[in-house]
């Protein structure tokens, strides 16, 4: 494996543009996770970006790295979709919110 395979910043713009991506700017989703006190937490937050491998979210709450998260699209709809992911990035923004990056998984959250 060469260095460019390990560094996502080395992927050129044409390769990024070919990847599956949906514009989810300002789409509200529900997220659920288990906090450090083993309590279930649910938040309605904004989805900023959705690609085949993951999601970028804007959250008012810090969620630790490696936390398993369930994302529910259109929670009020009987045909709502659940996706399961793991927090791989949580960066505080100047506005006090946190930019979360989730890596999607094929398994159910526990």
C-alpha distances in whole Angstrom, upper triangle without the diagonal:
4,7,8,6,8,11,13,16,14,14,17,21,21,18,20,23,22,21,24,26,29,32,33,34,37,37,38,37,38,35,36,35,36,37,37,40,39,41,40,40,40,39,40,37,36,33,31,28,27,24,22,20,23,26,27,31,33,35,38,37,34,32,30,26,25,28,29,30,32,33,36,36,40,41,45,44,45,42,39,36,34,30,28,26,25,25,22,24,28,29,33,34,37,39,38,36,33,30,28,25,24,21,23,23,25,27,31,31,33
4,6,6,7,9,12,14,11,12,15,19,20,17,19,22,21,21,24,26,29,31,33,34,37,37,39,37,38,36,37,36,37,38,38,42,41,42,41,41,41,40,40,38,36,33,31,28,27,24,23,21,23,26,27,30,33,35,38,37,34,32,30,27,26,30,30,32,34,34,37,37,41,42,46,45,46,43,41,37,35,32,30,27,26,26,23,24,27,28,32,33,36,38,38,36,32,29,28,25,25,22,25,25,27,30,33,33,35
4,5,5,6,10,11,9,11,14,18,19,17,18,21,21,20,24,25,28,30,31,32,35,35,37,36,37,35,36,34,36,36,36,40,39,41,40,39,39,38,38,35,34,31,29,26,26,23,23,20,22,25,25,28,31,32,35,34,31,30,28,24,24,28,29,30,33,33,36,36,40,41,45,45,46,43,40,37,35,31,29,26,25,24,21,21,25,25,29,30,32,35,35,33,30,27,26,23,23,21,24,25,27,30,33,32,34
4,5,5,7,8,5,7,10,14,15,13,14,17,18,17,20,22,25,27,28,29,32,33,35,34,35,33,35,34,35,36,36,40,39,41,39,38,38,37,37,34,32,29,26,24,23,21,20,18,20,23,23,26,29,31,34,33,31,29,28,24,24,28,28,29,31,31,34,34,38,39,43,42,43,40,38,34,33,29,28,25,24,23,20,21,24,24,28,28,31,33,33,32,28,25,24,21,22,20,22,24,26,29,32,32,34
4,6,7,10,8,8,12,15,16,13,14,17,17,16,19,20,24,26,27,29,31,32,33,32,33,31,32,31,33,34,34,38,37,38,37,36,36,35,35,32,31,27,26,23,22,19,18,16,18,21,22,25,28,30,33,32,30,28,26,23,22,25,26,27,29,29,32,32,36,37,41,40,41,38,35,32,30,26,25,22,21,21,18,20,23,24,28,28,31,34,33,31,28,25,23,20,20,17,20,21,23,25,28,29,31
4,6,9,8,10,13,16,18,15,15,19,19,17,20,21,24,26,27,28,31,31,32,31,32,29,30,29,31,31,31,35,34,36,35,34,34,33,33,31,29,26,25,22,21,19,18,16,17,20,20,24,26,28,31,30,27,25,23,20,19,23,24,25,27,27,31,31,35,36,40,40,40,38,35,31,29,26,24,21,19,19,15,17,20,21,25,26,29,31,31,29,25,22,21,18,18,16,19,20,22,25,27,27,29
4,5,6,8,11,14,16,14,13,17,18,16,19,20,23,24,25,26,29,29,31,30,31,29,30,29,31,31,31,35,35,36,35,33,33,32,32,29,27,25,23,20,20,18,18,16,17,19,19,22,24,26,29,28,26,24,23,19,20,23,24,25,27,27,30,31,34,36,39,39,40,38,35,31,30,26,24,21,20,19,15,16,19,19,23,23,26,29,28,27,23,20,19,17,18,16,19,21,24,26,29,28,30
4,5,6,9,11,13,11,10,14,14,13,16,16,19,20,22,22,25,26,27,27,28,26,28,27,29,30,31,34,34,35,33,31,31,30,29,26,24,21,19,17,17,14,15,13,14,16,16,19,21,24,27,26,24,23,22,19,19,22,23,23,25,24,27,27,31,33,36,36,37,34,32,28,27,23,22,19,18,17,14,14,17,18,21,22,25,27,27,25,21,18,17,14,15,14,17,19,22,24,27,26,29
4,5,8,10,13,11,10,14,15,15,17,17,20,21,22,22,25,26,28,28,30,28,30,29,32,32,32,36,36,37,35,33,33,31,31,27,25,22,20,17,18,16,17,16,16,17,17,20,22,24,27,27,25,24,24,21,22,24,25,26,27,26,29,29,33,34,38,38,39,37,34,31,29,26,25,22,21,19,16,15,18,18,21,21,23,26,26,24,21,18,18,16,18,17,20,22,25,28,30,29,32
4,6,9,12,10,10,14,15,15,18,19,22,23,25,25,28,29,31,31,33,31,33,32,35,35,36,39,39,40,38,36,36,34,34,31,28,25,23,20,21,18,19,17,19,20,20,23,25,28,31,31,29,28,27,24,24,27,28,28,30,29,32,32,35,37,40,40,42,39,36,33,32,28,27,24,23,22,19,19,22,22,25,25,27,29,30,28,25,22,22,19,20,19,22,24,27,29,32,32,34
4,7,8,6,7,10,11,11,15,16,19,20,22,23,26,27,29,29,31,30,32,32,34,35,36,39,39,39,37,36,35,33,32,29,27,24,21,18,18,15,16,15,17,18,18,22,25,27,31,31,29,28,27,24,25,27,27,27,29,27,30,29,33,35,38,37,39,36,34,30,29,26,26,23,23,22,19,19,22,22,25,25,28,30,30,28,25,22,21,18,19,18,20,22,25,28,30,30,33
4,6,6,7,9,10,12,15,16,19,20,23,23,27,28,30,30,33,32,34,34,37,37,39,42,42,42,40,38,37,35,34,30,28,24,22,19,19,17,18,17,19,20,20,24,26,29,32,33,31,30,30,27,28,30,30,30,31,29,32,31,34,36,39,38,40,37,35,32,31,28,28,26,26,25,22,22,24,24,27,26,28,30,31,29,27,23,23,20,22,21,23,25,27,30,33,33,36
4,5,5,6,9,10,13,13,16,17,20,20,24,25,28,28,31,30,33,33,36,37,39,42,41,41,39,37,35,33,32,28,25,22,19,16,17,15,17,17,18,19,18,22,24,27,30,31,30,30,30,27,28,30,30,29,30,28,30,29,31,34,37,36,38,35,33,30,30,27,27,25,26,25,22,22,24,24,26,25,27,29,30,28,26,22,22,20,21,21,22,25,27,30,32,33,36
4,5,5,6,9,12,13,16,17,21,22,25,26,29,29,32,32,34,35,38,39,41,44,43,43,41,39,37,35,33,30,27,24,21,18,18,15,16,17,19,20,20,24,26,30,33,34,33,32,32,30,30,32,31,31,31,29,31,29,32,35,37,36,38,35,33,30,30,27,28,26,27,27,24,24,27,27,29,28,30,32,33,31,29,25,25,22,23,22,23,25,27,31,33,34,37
4,5,5,7,10,12,16,17,20,21,25,25,28,28,30,30,32,33,36,37,38,42,41,41,38,37,35,33,32,29,26,23,20,17,16,13,14,14,16,18,19,23,25,28,32,33,31,30,30,27,27,29,29,28,28,27,29,28,31,33,36,35,36,33,31,28,28,25,25,23,24,24,22,22,25,25,28,28,30,32,33,30,27,24,23,20,21,19,20,22,24,27,30,31,34
4,5,5,9,9,13,14,17,18,21,22,25,25,27,26,29,30,33,34,35,39,38,38,35,33,32,30,29,25,23,19,17,13,13,10,12,12,14,15,15,19,22,25,28,29,28,27,27,25,25,26,26,25,26,24,26,24,27,30,33,32,34,31,28,25,25,22,23,21,22,21,19,19,22,22,25,24,27,28,29,26,24,20,20,17,18,16,18,20,22,26,28,28,32
4,6,8,8,11,12,16,17,21,21,24,25,27,27,30,31,34,35,38,41,40,39,37,35,33,31,29,26,23,19,17,13,13,11,12,14,15,16,17,20,22,26,29,30,30,29,30,27,27,29,28,27,27,24,26,24,27,30,32,31,33,30,28,25,26,23,24,23,24,24,22,22,24,24,27,26,28,29,30,27,25,22,21,19,20,19,19,22,24,27,29,30,33
4,7,9,12,14,17,19,23,23,26,25,28,28,31,32,35,36,38,42,40,40,37,35,33,32,30,27,24,21,19,15,14,11,11,13,15,17,18,22,24,28,31,32,31,30,31,28,28,29,28,27,27,25,26,24,27,30,33,31,32,29,27,25,25,22,24,23,24,24,23,23,26,27,29,28,31,32,33,30,28,24,23,20,20,19,19,21,22,26,28,29,33
4,6,10,13,15,17,21,20,23,22,25,25,27,28,31,33,35,38,36,36,33,32,30,29,27,25,22,18,16,13,11,8,8,10,12,13,15,19,22,25,29,29,28,27,27,25,24,26,24,23,23,21,23,21,24,27,30,28,30,26,24,21,22,19,20,19,20,21,19,20,23,24,27,26,29,30,31,27,25,21,20,17,17,15,15,17,19,22,24,25,29
4,7,10,13,15,19,18,20,20,22,22,25,26,30,31,34,37,35,34,31,30,28,26,25,22,20,16,15,11,9,6,6,9,11,12,14,17,21,24,27,28,28,26,27,25,24,25,23,22,21,19,20,18,21,24,26,25,26,23,21,18,19,16,18,17,19,20,20,20,23,24,27,26,29,29,30,27,24,21,19,16,16,14,14,16,17,20,22,23,27
4,7,9,12,15,14,17,17,20,20,23,25,28,30,32,35,33,33,30,28,25,24,22,19,16,13,11,8,6,4,7,9,10,10,11,14,17,20,24,25,25,24,25,23,23,23,22,20,19,17,18,16,19,22,24,23,25,22,20,17,18,15,17,17,19,19,18,19,21,22,24,23,26,26,27,23,21,18,17,14,14,14,13,16,18,21,22,23,27
4,6,9,12,11,14,14,18,18,22,24,27,29,32,34,33,32,29,26,24,22,19,17,14,11,10,7,5,6,9,12,11,10,11,13,16,19,23,24,25,24,25,24,24,24,22,20,19,15,16,13,16,19,21,20,22,19,17,15,16,15,17,17,19,19,20,20,21,22,24,23,26,25,26,22,21,18,17,15,15,15,14,18,19,22,22,23,27
4,6,9,9,13,14,17,18,22,24,28,29,32,34,33,32,29,26,23,21,18,16,12,9,8,6,7,9,12,14,13,11,11,12,14,18,21,23,24,23,25,24,25,25,23,21,20,16,17,14,16,19,21,20,23,21,18,17,18,17,19,19,21,20,20,20,20,21,22,21,23,22,23,20,19,16,16,15,16,17,17,20,22,24,24,25,28
4,6,5,9,10,14,15,19,21,25,26,29,31,30,29,25,23,20,17,14,12,9,6,5,5,6,10,13,14,12,9,9,10,11,15,18,20,21,21,23,23,23,22,21,18,17,13,13,11,13,16,18,18,20,18,16,15,15,15,17,17,19,18,19,18,19,19,20,19,22,20,21,18,17,14,14,14,14,16,16,19,21,23,23,22,26
4,6,9,11,15,16,20,22,26,26,30,32,31,29,26,23,20,17,14,11,8,6,4,6,9,12,16,17,14,11,10,9,10,13,16,19,20,21,23,23,24,23,23,20,19,15,16,13,15,17,19,20,23,21,18,18,18,17,19,19,20,19,20,18,18,18,19,17,19,17,19,16,15,13,14,14,16,18,18,22,24,26,25,25,28
4,6,9,13,15,18,21,25,25,28,30,30,27,24,21,18,15,12,9,5,6,6,9,11,15,18,19,16,13,11,9,9,12,14,17,19,20,23,23,25,23,23,19,18,15,15,12,13,16,17,18,22,21,18,17,18,18,20,19,21,20,21,19,18,18,18,16,18,16,17,14,15,13,14,15,17,19,19,23,25,26,25,24,27
4,6,10,13,16,19,23,24,27,29,28,26,23,20,16,14,10,8,6,5,7,9,10,14,17,18,15,12,11,10,10,12,15,17,20,20,23,23,24,22,21,17,16,12,11,9,9,12,14,15,18,17,14,14,15,15,17,18,20,19,21,20,19,20,20,19,21,19,20,16,16,15,15,15,16,18,18,21,22,24,23,22,25
4,7,10,13,17,20,21,25,26,25,23,19,16,13,10,6,6,5,6,9,11,12,16,19,19,16,13,12,10,10,11,13,15,18,18,21,22,23,20,19,15,14,10,9,8,8,10,12,13,16,16,13,13,13,14,16,17,19,18,20,19,18,19,19,19,21,18,18,15,15,14,14,15,16,18,18,20,22,23,21,20,23
4,7,10,13,17,19,22,24,22,20,16,14,10,8,6,6,6,6,10,12,12,15,17,17,14,11,11,9,10,11,13,14,16,16,19,20,20,17,16,12,10,7,6,5,7,7,10,12,15,14,10,10,10,11,13,14,16,16,18,18,17,19,20,19,22,20,19,16,15,14,13,14,13,16,15,17,19,19,17,16,19
4,7,10,14,16,19,20,19,16,13,10,7,6,4,6,9,9,13,15,14,17,19,19,15,13,13,11,12,11,13,13,15,14,17,19,18,16,14,10,8,6,5,7,8,7,10,12,14,14,11,11,9,11,12,13,15,15,18,18,17,19,20,20,23,21,19,16,15,15,14,15,14,16,15,17,19,18,16,14,16
4,7,11,12,16,17,16,14,10,8,6,5,6,7,10,10,14,15,14,17,18,17,14,12,12,10,11,10,12,11,13,11,14,15,15,12,10,7,5,5,6,9,11,10,13,15,17,17,13,12,9,9,10,10,12,12,15,15,14,17,18,19,22,20,19,15,14,14,11,13,11,14,13,15,17,16,14,11,14
4,7,10,13,14,12,10,7,6,4,7,9,11,13,14,17,18,17,20,20,19,16,14,15,13,14,12,13,12,13,11,13,15,14,10,9,6,5,7,8,12,14,12,15,17,18,18,14,13,10,11,10,11,11,12,16,16,16,19,19,21,24,23,20,17,16,16,13,15,13,15,14,15,17,15,12,9,11
4,6,10,11,9,8,6,5,7,9,12,13,16,16,19,20,19,21,21,19,16,15,16,14,15,13,14,12,12,9,10,12,11,7,6,5,7,9,12,15,17,15,19,21,21,21,18,16,13,12,10,10,10,10,14,15,14,18,19,21,24,23,20,17,16,16,13,14,12,14,14,15,17,15,12,9,9
4,7,8,5,5,5,6,9,12,15,16,19,20,22,23,23,24,24,22,20,19,19,17,18,15,16,13,13,10,11,13,12,8,8,8,10,13,15,19,21,19,22,24,24,24,21,20,16,16,13,13,12,12,16,17,16,19,20,23,26,25,22,19,18,19,16,17,15,17,17,17,19,16,14,10,9
4,5,5,6,6,7,10,12,16,17,20,20,23,24,24,26,26,24,21,20,20,18,18,15,15,11,10,8,9,12,12,8,10,10,13,15,18,21,23,21,24,26,27,27,24,23,19,18,16,15,13,13,16,16,15,18,18,21,24,23,20,18,16,18,15,17,16,18,19,19,22,20,17,13,12
4,5,7,10,10,14,16,19,20,23,24,26,27,27,28,29,26,23,22,22,20,21,17,17,13,12,10,9,12,12,10,12,13,16,19,21,25,27,25,28,30,31,31,27,26,23,22,19,17,15,14,17,17,16,19,19,22,25,25,21,20,18,20,17,19,18,20,21,21,24,22,20,16,14
4,5,9,10,14,16,20,21,25,26,28,29,29,31,31,29,26,25,25,23,23,19,19,15,14,13,13,16,16,13,14,15,18,20,22,26,28,25,28,30,31,31,28,27,24,23,21,20,18,18,20,21,19,22,22,25,28,27,23,22,20,23,21,22,21,23,24,24,26,23,21,17,15
4,7,9,13,16,20,21,24,25,28,28,28,30,30,27,25,24,24,22,23,20,20,16,16,13,13,16,15,12,12,13,15,18,20,24,26,23,26,28,28,29,26,24,21,21,18,18,17,17,20,21,20,23,23,26,29,28,25,23,21,23,20,22,20,22,22,21,23,20,18,14,12
4,6,10,13,17,19,22,23,26,27,27,29,29,27,25,23,24,21,21,18,18,15,15,13,14,17,16,13,13,13,14,17,18,22,23,20,23,25,25,26,23,23,20,20,18,18,17,17,21,21,20,23,23,26,28,27,23,22,20,22,20,22,20,22,22,22,24,21,18,14,13
4,7,10,14,16,19,20,23,25,24,26,27,25,22,21,21,19,19,16,16,14,14,12,14,17,16,12,11,10,11,13,15,18,20,17,19,22,22,23,20,19,16,17,15,16,16,16,20,20,19,22,22,25,27,26,23,20,19,21,18,20,18,20,20,20,21,19,15,12,11
4,7,10,12,16,17,20,22,22,24,25,24,21,19,19,16,16,13,13,10,12,10,13,16,16,12,12,10,10,12,13,16,18,15,18,20,21,22,19,18,16,16,15,15,15,15,18,18,17,19,19,21,24,22,19,17,16,18,16,18,16,19,19,20,22,20,17,13,13
4,7,10,13,15,18,20,20,23,24,23,19,17,17,14,14,11,12,11,13,12,15,17,17,13,13,10,9,10,10,13,14,12,14,17,18,19,16,16,14,14,14,15,15,15,19,19,17,19,19,21,23,21,19,16,15,17,15,17,16,19,18,19,21,19,17,14,14
4,6,10,12,15,17,18,21,23,22,18,15,15,11,11,8,9,9,11,11,15,17,18,15,14,11,11,10,10,12,13,12,14,17,19,20,16,16,14,15,15,15,16,15,18,18,15,17,17,18,20,18,16,13,13,14,13,15,15,18,18,20,22,21,19,16,17
4,7,10,13,16,16,20,22,21,18,15,14,11,10,8,9,11,14,14,18,19,20,17,16,13,12,10,9,10,11,10,12,15,17,18,14,15,14,15,16,16,17,16,19,19,17,18,18,18,20,18,16,13,14,14,14,16,16,19,18,21,22,22,20,18,20
4,7,10,12,14,17,20,19,16,12,11,7,6,6,8,10,12,13,16,18,19,17,16,13,12,10,10,11,12,12,15,17,20,19,16,16,15,15,15,15,16,15,17,16,14,15,15,15,17,15,14,10,11,11,11,13,14,17,17,20,22,22,20,19,21
4,6,9,11,15,18,18,14,11,9,6,5,7,10,12,14,15,18,19,20,18,18,14,14,11,12,11,12,13,16,17,20,20,16,16,15,15,16,16,17,15,17,16,14,15,15,14,17,14,14,11,11,10,10,12,13,16,17,20,22,23,22,20,23
4,6,8,11,14,14,11,7,6,4,6,9,12,14,15,15,18,18,19,17,17,14,13,10,11,10,12,14,17,17,20,19,15,14,14,13,14,14,15,14,15,14,14,15,16,15,18,16,17,13,12,10,9,10,11,14,14,17,19,21,20,19,22
4,7,10,14,14,11,8,5,5,7,10,14,16,16,17,19,19,20,19,19,16,16,13,14,13,15,17,20,21,23,22,19,17,17,15,17,15,16,15,15,14,14,14,15,14,16,15,16,13,12,9,10,10,12,14,15,19,21,23,23,22,25
4,7,10,11,8,6,5,7,10,13,17,18,18,18,20,19,19,19,18,16,16,13,15,13,16,18,21,21,23,21,18,16,16,14,15,14,15,14,15,14,15,15,17,16,19,19,19,16,14,11,10,9,10,12,13,16,19,21,21,21,24
4,7,8,6,5,7,9,12,15,19,20,20,19,20,19,19,18,17,15,14,11,13,12,15,17,20,20,22,19,16,14,13,11,13,12,14,14,14,15,16,18,20,19,23,22,22,19,17,13,12,10,10,10,10,13,15,18,19,19,22
4,5,5,6,9,12,15,18,22,22,22,20,21,19,19,19,18,16,16,14,15,14,18,20,23,22,24,21,18,15,15,12,13,12,14,15,15,15,17,19,22,22,25,25,25,21,19,16,14,11,10,10,9,12,14,17,19,19,23
4,6,8,12,15,18,21,24,24,24,22,22,20,19,19,18,16,16,14,16,15,19,21,24,23,24,20,18,15,14,11,12,12,14,15,15,17,19,21,24,25,28,28,28,24,22,18,16,13,11,9,8,10,11,15,17,18,22
4,7,10,14,17,19,23,23,21,19,19,17,15,16,15,14,15,14,16,16,20,22,25,24,25,22,20,16,15,11,11,9,11,12,12,14,17,19,22,23,26,27,26,23,20,16,14,10,8,6,6,8,10,14,16,16,20
4,7,10,14,15,19,19,18,16,17,14,14,14,13,12,12,11,14,14,18,19,23,22,24,21,18,15,13,10,10,8,9,10,10,11,14,16,19,20,23,23,23,19,16,13,10,7,5,4,5,9,11,14,15,15,18
4,6,10,12,16,16,16,14,16,14,14,14,13,11,11,9,12,12,16,17,21,21,22,20,17,14,13,10,10,9,10,10,10,11,12,14,16,17,20,20,20,16,13,10,8,6,5,7,7,11,14,16,16,16,19
4,7,10,13,14,14,13,15,14,15,15,15,13,13,11,14,14,17,18,22,22,24,23,19,17,15,13,13,11,12,10,10,9,10,11,13,13,17,16,16,13,10,7,6,5,6,9,11,14,17,19,19,18,21
4,6,10,11,11,11,14,14,15,14,14,12,12,10,12,13,15,16,20,21,23,22,18,16,15,13,14,12,12,10,12,10,9,11,12,12,15,14,14,10,8,6,5,6,8,11,13,16,19,20,19,18,20
4,7,9,10,11,14,15,17,16,17,14,15,13,15,15,17,18,20,22,25,24,20,19,18,16,17,15,15,13,14,12,10,10,10,9,12,11,10,7,6,5,6,9,11,15,16,20,23,23,22,20,23
4,5,7,9,12,14,16,14,15,13,14,12,14,15,17,17,20,22,25,24,21,20,18,17,17,15,15,12,14,12,9,10,9,10,13,11,9,6,5,6,7,10,12,16,17,20,23,23,22,19,21
4,7,10,13,15,18,16,17,15,16,15,17,18,19,19,21,24,27,27,23,22,21,20,20,18,17,15,17,14,11,11,9,10,12,10,7,5,6,9,10,14,15,19,21,23,26,26,24,22,23
4,6,10,13,15,13,15,13,15,15,17,19,21,20,23,25,27,27,24,23,20,19,18,17,15,13,15,13,10,11,9,11,14,12,9,7,7,10,10,13,14,18,20,22,25,24,23,19,20
4,6,9,12,11,13,13,15,16,19,21,23,22,25,27,29,29,25,24,21,20,18,16,14,10,12,10,7,8,8,11,14,13,10,8,6,9,8,12,13,16,19,21,24,23,22,19,19
4,7,9,7,10,9,13,13,17,19,22,21,24,26,28,27,23,22,19,17,15,12,10,7,10,9,7,10,11,14,17,17,14,11,9,10,8,10,11,14,16,17,21,20,19,15,16
4,6,6,9,11,14,16,19,22,25,24,27,29,30,30,26,24,21,18,16,13,10,7,9,8,7,10,12,15,19,19,16,14,11,12,10,11,11,14,16,17,21,20,19,16,16
4,6,9,11,14,16,20,22,25,25,28,30,31,30,26,23,20,17,15,11,8,5,6,6,7,10,13,16,20,20,18,16,12,12,9,9,9,11,14,15,19,18,18,15,16
4,6,9,13,15,19,21,25,24,28,29,29,28,25,22,18,16,12,9,5,5,6,9,10,14,17,20,23,24,21,19,15,15,11,11,9,10,12,12,16,15,15,12,13
4,6,10,13,16,19,22,21,25,26,27,26,22,20,16,14,11,8,5,5,8,10,11,14,17,20,23,23,20,18,15,14,11,11,9,11,12,12,15,14,13,10,10
4,7,10,13,17,20,19,22,23,23,22,19,17,13,11,7,6,5,7,10,12,13,17,19,22,25,25,22,19,17,16,12,12,9,10,10,10,12,11,9,6,7
4,6,10,13,16,15,19,20,20,19,16,14,10,8,6,5,6,7,11,13,13,16,18,20,24,23,21,18,15,14,11,11,8,10,9,10,12,11,10,7,9
4,7,10,13,12,15,16,17,16,12,10,7,6,5,6,9,11,14,16,16,19,21,22,26,25,23,19,17,16,13,13,10,11,10,10,12,11,8,6,9
4,7,10,9,13,14,15,14,10,8,6,5,6,8,10,12,15,16,16,19,20,21,25,23,22,18,16,15,12,12,10,11,10,11,13,13,11,10,13
4,6,6,10,10,11,10,7,6,5,7,9,11,14,15,18,19,19,22,23,24,27,25,24,20,19,18,15,15,13,15,13,14,15,15,12,12,15
4,6,9,9,11,9,6,5,6,8,11,14,17,17,20,21,21,23,24,24,27,25,24,21,20,18,16,16,15,16,14,16,16,17,15,15,18
4,6,5,9,8,5,7,9,12,15,17,20,21,24,24,24,26,26,26,29,26,26,22,22,21,19,20,18,20,18,19,20,20,18,18,21
4,5,8,8,6,8,9,12,15,17,20,21,24,24,24,26,26,27,29,27,26,22,22,22,20,21,19,21,18,20,20,19,17,17,19
4,7,9,7,11,12,16,18,21,24,24,28,28,27,29,29,29,32,29,28,25,25,25,23,24,23,24,22,23,23,23,20,20,22
4,5,5,9,12,15,18,21,24,25,28,29,29,31,31,31,34,31,31,27,27,26,25,25,23,24,22,23,22,22,20,20,23
4,6,9,12,15,18,22,25,27,30,31,31,33,34,34,37,34,33,30,29,29,27,27,24,25,22,22,21,21,19,20,22
4,6,10,13,16,20,23,25,28,29,29,32,33,33,36,34,33,30,29,27,25,25,22,23,20,20,19,19,17,19,21
4,7,10,13,16,20,22,24,26,26,28,29,30,32,30,30,26,25,24,22,21,19,20,17,18,17,17,15,16,19
4,7,10,13,17,19,21,23,23,26,28,28,31,30,29,25,24,22,19,19,16,16,13,14,13,14,12,14,17
4,7,10,14,16,19,20,21,24,26,27,30,28,27,23,22,20,17,16,14,14,11,11,11,11,9,10,13
4,7,10,13,15,17,18,21,24,25,28,27,26,22,20,18,15,13,10,10,7,8,8,9,8,9,12
4,7,10,13,15,17,20,22,24,28,27,25,22,19,17,14,12,9,8,6,6,7,7,6,6,10
4,7,9,12,13,17,20,21,25,25,23,20,17,15,11,9,5,5,4,5,8,9,9,8,11
4,6,9,11,15,18,20,24,24,22,19,15,14,10,8,5,5,7,7,11,11,11,9,11
4,6,7,11,14,16,20,20,18,15,12,10,7,6,5,7,9,11,15,15,15,12,14
4,7,10,14,16,20,21,19,16,13,11,8,6,6,7,10,12,16,16,17,15,17
4,6,10,12,16,17,16,13,9,8,5,5,7,9,13,15,19,20,20,18,20
4,7,9,13,14,12,10,6,6,5,7,9,12,15,18,21,22,22,19,20
4,6,10,11,10,8,5,5,7,9,12,15,18,21,25,25,25,23,24
4,7,8,6,6,4,6,9,12,15,18,21,24,28,28,28,25,26
4,5,5,5,6,7,10,13,17,20,23,26,29,30,30,27,29
4,5,7,9,10,14,17,20,24,26,30,33,34,33,31,32
4,6,9,11,14,17,20,24,26,29,33,33,32,30,31
4,7,10,13,16,19,23,25,28,31,32,30,28,29
4,7,9,13,16,19,22,25,28,28,27,24,26
4,6,10,12,16,18,21,25,25,24,22,23
4,7,10,13,16,19,23,23,23,21,23
4,6,10,12,16,19,20,19,17,19
4,7,10,13,16,18,18,16,19
4,6,9,13,14,14,13,16
4,7,10,12,13,13,15
4,7,9,10,11,14
4,6,8,9,12
4,7,9,13
4,7,9
4,6
4
